[in-house]
Every structure is written in structure tokens, then in C-alpha cells.
Amino acid sequence: MAGGGTSIRKYVGALKDSTTVSIAKVNSDYKQLDIAIVKATNHVERPAKEKYIRDIFMHLNSGRARADVAYCIRALARRLSKTRNWAVALKTLIVIHRALREVDPSFRDELISYGRSSGQMLHMSYFKDDSSPDAWDHSAWIRNYALFLEERLESFRVLNYDVELDPLGTRDVDTTGLLAQLPALSQLLFRLISCQPHGSSSYNTIIQHALSMVATESVRIQTAINDGILNLVDKFFDMHRDDAIRALDIYKKALKQAGQLSGFYETCKTIHIGSLPRHSCKPWKIM
């Protein structure tokens, strides 16, 4: 009976995808983009074909009008808001994550703008697919992944640079800047560590694909924190008392998170996600 129910859900999902593609072919002004989004985020429980993701990114390159970028974001947002299927939700988030990493910054800027105006782009705290125990586990991971991506956008607002793309980061920031940026980086790292998978989500190939991107970004985030902490220590004895107290709190939290990140890396290693350098979470000592 359970197997039959799974087969029916897969059939219904495939029917939804084919119906949406058929509608796009007839009614959409952005026919190619709409079809690519549906095919890149379909109900099939395996990673999307690269061809469809590239078709989406073609509409997000620097030569495209902002209206095209805005339309793509609205289409992805609709896909997220309407689905109750874990595969569709996760594959949509992966498209958004990859776009943040791989396409023109206008996508990020438009995504931030859309989030401010709608207040709902990546707010998936209540998302759940309860069609099976595995889907329940996957849903929990997806909620944490969405929170990480949301925090990634929020950290850009505070830092005014993308920690994944800017190698300088916190090296030459003044005390005021460090006291603002390091808590933002700490919160981003907290959301990243929360993406540690549990249960059946540890062995799902689509989740592993997303987790590999998350794990890769941890190295840049932790490097920015390391550089910021060393910069903070250099300035410590010249700080006002209140700033020095805040600096100590930041330092203690960074030490704790370095240990948590080591645990995250151990989990990634156990499920064969990447090869991550141990030195990236090495603790510091005040001399």
C-alpha cells in the first residue's frame, strides 16, 4: 500500500510538471525561462540536469534587462510558495543558491529588493512534506538551508560585500566595523552549521549536492572570522571598555563555533562531502 502511494505521488508530480510546461508554452511571455524553471525544479527525486539550470542563468546574465531578472525571481518565488513537495522546494533553493554564486550581482540585488517588498521569498519556517518519514527528514533540512540562504543575503546588507567573493573581508576593518561585521559573520556561520544533516537527509543525493556548496562556503566565512578576530586582538588594548567587553564576547563565541564547525566537517567527511581543510577552524590564542 505504501509503495502504491509513493507511485501515485510520483505520477501526480510528473503530471503537475507536464501541465505547467504545457501552460507556459501557450500563455507565457517568458516561455523558455518558465519551461527551464519547471524542468530544473521538477518533482523527480534526483539532481536537476545542468542544461536547465544553464538555461535559467542565461536569462540572468549582465546583458539582460532588470525586468527579466525580476521576472525570474518572481517565478522562483511562486514555485517555492506553492509547492508542498520536498524535491521541488530543495531544487528551487539550489537554483537560487547557485545563482547567488555564479551569475551577475544584479540577481542578488533584485532578490534582496524582492524580499524586502514581499517579505516572503525564503521564509520557509513552516514548510513540510509529510508524505513519508524520509520526506519529513528532508523538510527539516530544507528549512535550515532556506534560513542559511536568507542569512547569506542579510549578511551582505551588514557587510556590504559578499564574503564568498571578496578575499579581503575583515583584514583591514576598523574597530567599529569589526564589532558590526563579526556578529553578522557569526550568525551566518551558525546558520551554516545548522545545515548539518540528520537521519535519511544525510544520504539523499540532492541534499548532498546542496550541502557540498554550503560546506565550501564555510571555508571563506571562517577565514573572514579568523582574520577579523586577529584584527580585533591587535586593537583590543586600545578599545574603550564597552567595546572591549563586546570584543571578548565575540572572541569566546568564535572559539565555540570553531569547535562546532569541526563537528560539521566530521559529518561531511562521514557522508563523503568534499575535502575540507582542518586549519580553517583552528582556534586562536591571545598572547
Sequence and secondary structure as in RCSB ss.txt:
>XXXX:A:sequence
MAGGGTSIRKYVGALKDSTTVSIAKVNSDYKQLDIAIVKATNHVERPAKEKYIRDIFMHLNSGRARADVAYCIRA
LARRLSKTRNWAVALKTLIVIHRALREVDPSFRDELISYGRSSGQMLHMSYFKDDSSPDAWDHSAWIRNYALFLE
ERLESFRVLNYDVELDPLGTRDVDTTGLLAQLPALSQLLFRLISCQPHGSSSYNTIIQHALSMVATESVRIQTAI
NDGILNLVDKFFDMHRDDAIRALDIYKKALKQAGQLSGFYETCKTIHIGSLPRHSCKPWKIM
>XXXX:A:secstr
 HHHHHHHHHHHHHHHHHHHHHHHHHH TTHHHHHHHHHHT S SS   HHHHHHHHHTTSTTS HHHHHHHHHH
HHHHHHH   HHHHHHHHHHHHHHHHHS HHHHHHHHHHHHHHS SS  TT    SSHHHHHHHHHHHHHHHHHH
HHHHHHHHHSS TTT SSTTTT  HHHHHHHHHHHHHHHHHHHTT   GGGGG HHHHHHHHHHHHHHHHHHHHH
HHHHHHHHHHGGGS HHHHHHHHHHHHHHHHHHHHHHHHHHHHHHTT     GGGG      
